[in-house]
Amino acid sequence: MKKSIKIVAPVNPLRHVAIIMDGNHRWADEMGLRGIEGHKMGIERVRDVLDAAEKYNISTLTLFGFSSENWKRPKIEVKALMSLLALYLKKELKNLKKKGVKLKVIGRREYFSSKLIKLIEDTEAATENGKRTLVLALDYGGKWEITEAARKIAQYIESGQLNPDEITEGIVNENMCLSELPPPDICIRTGGEQRISNFLLWHMAYTEFYFTDCYWPSFDGAAFDAAMLDYQQRHRRFGKREKVLLNAEINRK
């Protein structure tokens, strides 16, 4: 499935790409395969988009791997997903280090097995010097993240470290999972659905969205390229008027 990727000039800033990887099971159904085979193929696509991100000089790639709602799936599917995650971390550690990619896992960890938690921690530690960042959102939900940030801020107030009138957007952001990273420039969702499913609710205030019918196991380098081409044709105003942006660009020159 690998195809050559045409790199386009970065008209819009392109630092952080977020992806909701959807459609693994439906892809497997259409192929007459077991659902787990769709998830296995989905792992191959992670390698493809990592390569594409490198060619586009994207510093951060965030993948929605397992939502807090995914625990409601059949137990056998959840168990298989956990096994695939562990296998990915074991197999990809060498490649991540070679490519200079730092792994960061966001989300709750208390429901994972002790072995998986240790594997996540060991992989994060082994790649901590990477120049680019791969974020895996696991047992993650946007509402959970905001709630956790509010809980931390409440503790600061209770301990006297912070006054309520000192709370700003910056303070809130400092207590979010991706506080040290730029917000997503574009969020891609595969599989035909057009919603964000509780993903990065705080961070995507001005993110561009790209929805495609392509199932995740079929989302190769060429599909990623199409998303980037579409993104570069967008007019990102961030609440400003087009004329104001044009004048700002002229003044910078």
C-alpha positions as CSV (number, residue, x, y, z in Angstrom):
1,M,0.0,0.0,0.0
2,K,3.0,2.3,0.3
3,K,3.1,5.1,-2.4
4,S,5.3,8.0,-3.0
5,I,4.5,11.2,-1.1
6,K,4.5,14.6,-2.8
7,I,5.6,17.3,-0.3
8,V,3.8,20.6,-0.6
9,A,5.1,24.0,0.5
10,P,3.9,24.7,4.0
11,V,1.6,27.7,3.3
12,N,-0.2,27.1,6.6
13,P,1.8,26.1,9.8
14,L,2.0,22.4,10.0
15,R,3.4,21.3,13.3
16,H,0.9,19.0,14.8
17,V,-1.4,16.5,13.1
18,A,-4.0,14.5,15.1
19,I,-5.7,11.5,13.7
20,I,-8.8,9.6,14.8
21,M,-8.1,6.1,13.4
22,D,-11.5,4.7,12.6
23,G,-12.8,1.8,10.4
24,N,-10.6,-1.1,11.3
25,H,-13.4,-3.5,12.0
26,R,-15.5,-2.4,9.0
27,W,-12.5,-2.8,6.8
28,A,-12.0,-6.4,8.1
29,D,-15.7,-7.1,7.5
30,E,-15.5,-6.0,3.9
31,M,-12.4,-8.1,3.4
32,G,-14.1,-11.1,4.9
33,L,-11.6,-11.2,7.7
34,R,-11.8,-11.3,11.5
35,G,-12.0,-7.9,13.2
36,I,-8.6,-8.3,14.8
37,E,-7.0,-8.5,11.3
38,G,-8.3,-4.9,10.7
39,H,-6.5,-3.8,13.9
40,K,-3.3,-5.5,12.8
41,M,-3.4,-3.8,9.4
42,G,-4.1,-0.5,11.3
43,I,-0.7,-0.8,13.0
44,E,1.0,-0.9,9.6
45,R,-0.6,2.4,8.8
46,V,0.9,4.0,11.9
47,R,4.3,3.3,10.4
48,D,3.2,4.9,7.1
49,V,1.9,8.1,8.7
50,L,5.0,8.4,10.9
51,D,7.1,8.3,7.7
52,A,4.8,10.9,6.1
53,A,5.0,13.1,9.1
54,E,8.8,13.0,8.9
55,K,8.8,14.0,5.2
56,Y,6.5,16.9,6.0
57,N,8.6,17.9,8.9
58,I,5.7,17.6,11.3
59,S,7.0,17.7,14.9
60,T,4.0,16.1,16.6
61,L,1.6,13.3,15.6
62,T,-1.2,12.4,17.9
63,L,-3.2,9.2,17.4
64,F,-6.4,8.3,19.1
65,G,-5.7,4.7,19.8
66,F,-8.2,3.7,22.5
67,S,-10.9,5.9,23.9
68,S,-12.3,5.6,27.4
69,E,-15.6,4.4,25.8
70,N,-13.8,1.5,24.0
71,W,-13.9,-0.6,27.2
72,K,-17.6,-1.2,26.3
73,R,-16.5,-3.3,23.3
74,P,-16.5,-7.1,23.6
75,K,-13.9,-8.4,26.1
76,I,-12.2,-10.5,23.5
77,E,-11.7,-7.5,21.3
78,V,-10.4,-5.4,24.1
79,K,-7.9,-8.1,25.1
80,A,-6.7,-8.4,21.5
81,L,-6.2,-4.6,21.3
82,M,-4.1,-4.6,24.5
83,S,-2.0,-7.4,23.1
84,L,-1.5,-5.6,19.8
85,L,-0.5,-2.4,21.7
86,A,2.1,-4.3,23.7
87,L,3.4,-6.0,20.6
88,Y,3.7,-2.6,18.8
89,L,5.6,-1.0,21.6
90,K,8.1,-4.0,21.8
91,K,8.6,-4.1,18.0
92,E,8.8,-0.4,17.3
93,L,11.1,0.8,20.1
94,K,14.2,0.4,18.0
95,N,12.6,2.1,15.0
96,L,11.3,5.0,17.1
97,K,14.8,5.6,18.6
98,K,16.4,5.4,15.1
99,K,14.0,8.0,13.7
100,G,14.4,10.3,16.7
101,V,10.7,9.9,17.8
102,K,9.7,10.5,21.4
103,L,6.7,8.5,22.6
104,K,4.2,10.2,24.9
105,V,1.1,8.3,26.1
106,I,-1.8,10.3,27.4
107,G,-4.9,9.0,29.2
108,R,-5.6,6.9,32.2
109,R,-3.4,3.9,32.9
110,E,-4.9,2.4,36.0
111,Y,-7.0,-0.1,34.1
112,F,-4.1,-1.4,32.1
113,S,-2.2,-4.5,33.3
114,S,1.0,-3.8,35.3
115,K,3.0,-5.4,32.5
116,L,1.6,-3.0,29.9
117,I,2.0,0.0,32.2
118,K,5.7,-0.9,32.7
119,L,6.1,-1.4,28.9
120,I,4.6,2.1,28.3
121,E,6.9,3.7,30.9
122,D,10.0,1.9,29.6
123,T,9.3,3.0,26.0
124,E,8.7,6.6,27.0
125,A,11.9,6.6,29.0
126,A,13.9,5.0,26.2
127,T,12.7,7.6,23.6
128,E,12.7,10.7,25.8
129,N,15.5,12.4,23.8
130,G,13.6,12.2,20.5
131,K,13.2,15.5,18.5
132,R,9.7,14.6,17.2
133,T,6.8,13.4,19.3
134,L,4.4,10.5,18.7
135,V,1.4,10.9,21.1
136,L,-0.8,7.8,21.7
137,A,-4.1,8.6,23.4
138,L,-5.0,5.4,25.3
139,D,-8.0,5.1,27.6
140,Y,-8.4,8.8,26.8
141,G,-11.3,11.1,26.7
142,G,-11.4,14.9,26.3
143,K,-13.9,15.4,29.1
144,W,-11.7,13.3,31.4
145,E,-8.7,15.5,30.6
146,I,-10.5,18.7,31.3
147,T,-12.0,17.3,34.5
148,E,-8.5,16.2,35.7
149,A,-7.1,19.7,35.0
150,A,-10.0,21.2,37.0
151,R,-9.2,18.8,39.8
152,K,-5.5,19.8,39.9
153,I,-6.4,23.5,39.9
154,A,-8.8,23.0,42.7
155,Q,-6.1,21.3,44.7
156,Y,-3.8,24.3,44.1
157,I,-6.5,26.7,45.4
158,E,-7.2,24.5,48.4
159,S,-3.5,24.4,49.3
160,G,-3.1,28.2,48.9
161,Q,-0.8,28.0,45.9
162,L,-3.4,29.7,43.7
163,N,-6.2,32.2,44.0
164,P,-9.5,31.7,42.0
165,D,-9.1,35.1,40.4
166,E,-5.6,34.0,39.1
167,I,-7.1,31.3,36.9
168,T,-6.5,32.0,33.2
169,E,-6.6,30.0,30.0
170,G,-2.8,29.6,30.4
171,I,-3.2,28.1,33.9
172,V,-5.8,25.7,32.6
173,N,-3.6,24.8,29.6
174,E,-0.6,24.1,31.9
175,N,-2.6,21.4,33.5
176,M,-3.6,19.6,30.3
177,C,-1.9,16.5,28.9
178,L,-0.3,18.3,25.9
179,S,0.6,21.6,27.5
180,E,4.2,21.5,26.2
181,L,3.1,20.8,22.6
182,P,1.5,23.1,19.9
183,P,-2.2,22.5,19.4
184,P,-3.2,20.4,16.4
185,D,-3.2,22.2,13.1
186,I,-5.4,19.5,11.5
187,C,-7.4,16.6,12.8
188,I,-8.0,13.7,10.3
189,R,-10.8,11.2,10.9
190,T,-11.0,8.1,8.8
191,G,-13.9,5.8,8.3
192,G,-16.6,8.1,7.1
193,E,-17.9,9.5,10.5
194,Q,-17.9,13.2,11.0
195,R,-17.5,13.8,14.7
196,I,-14.5,14.2,17.1
197,S,-15.8,11.6,19.6
198,N,-14.5,13.3,22.8
199,F,-11.0,13.7,21.4
200,L,-8.7,16.6,22.4
201,L,-11.7,18.9,23.2
202,W,-9.5,21.6,24.8
203,H,-6.8,21.6,22.2
204,M,-8.8,21.7,19.0
205,A,-10.4,25.1,19.4
206,Y,-9.0,26.3,16.0
207,T,-8.0,23.0,14.5
208,E,-8.9,22.3,10.9
209,F,-10.9,19.1,10.3
210,Y,-10.5,16.6,7.5
211,F,-13.0,13.7,7.2
212,T,-12.5,10.8,4.8
213,D,-14.5,7.7,3.9
214,C,-11.3,5.8,3.7
215,Y,-11.0,3.2,6.5
216,W,-7.9,3.5,8.6
217,P,-6.3,0.2,7.3
218,S,-6.4,1.7,3.8
219,F,-5.1,5.1,4.8
220,D,-1.6,5.0,3.3
221,G,1.0,7.7,2.5
222,A,-1.0,8.9,-0.6
223,A,-4.1,9.3,1.5
224,F,-2.1,11.3,4.1
225,D,-0.8,13.4,1.2
226,A,-4.3,14.2,0.0
227,A,-5.2,15.4,3.5
228,M,-2.2,17.7,3.6
229,L,-3.0,19.1,0.2
230,D,-6.5,19.9,1.3
231,Y,-5.2,21.5,4.5
232,Q,-2.9,23.8,2.6
233,Q,-5.8,25.2,0.6
234,R,-7.6,26.3,3.8
235,H,-7.7,29.9,5.0
236,R,-6.9,29.9,8.7
237,R,-8.1,33.2,10.2
238,F,-8.2,32.3,13.9
239,G,-11.1,34.6,14.4
240,K,-9.5,37.5,12.4
241,R,-10.6,39.0,9.1
242,E,-8.8,38.0,5.9
243,K,-7.6,41.7,5.4
244,V,-6.0,41.8,8.8
245,L,-4.1,38.6,8.1
246,L,-2.9,39.9,4.8
247,N,-1.6,43.2,6.3
248,A,0.2,41.2,9.0
249,E,1.8,39.1,6.3
250,I,2.9,42.2,4.4
251,N,4.3,43.8,7.6
252,R,6.4,40.6,8.3
253,K,8.0,40.9,4.9
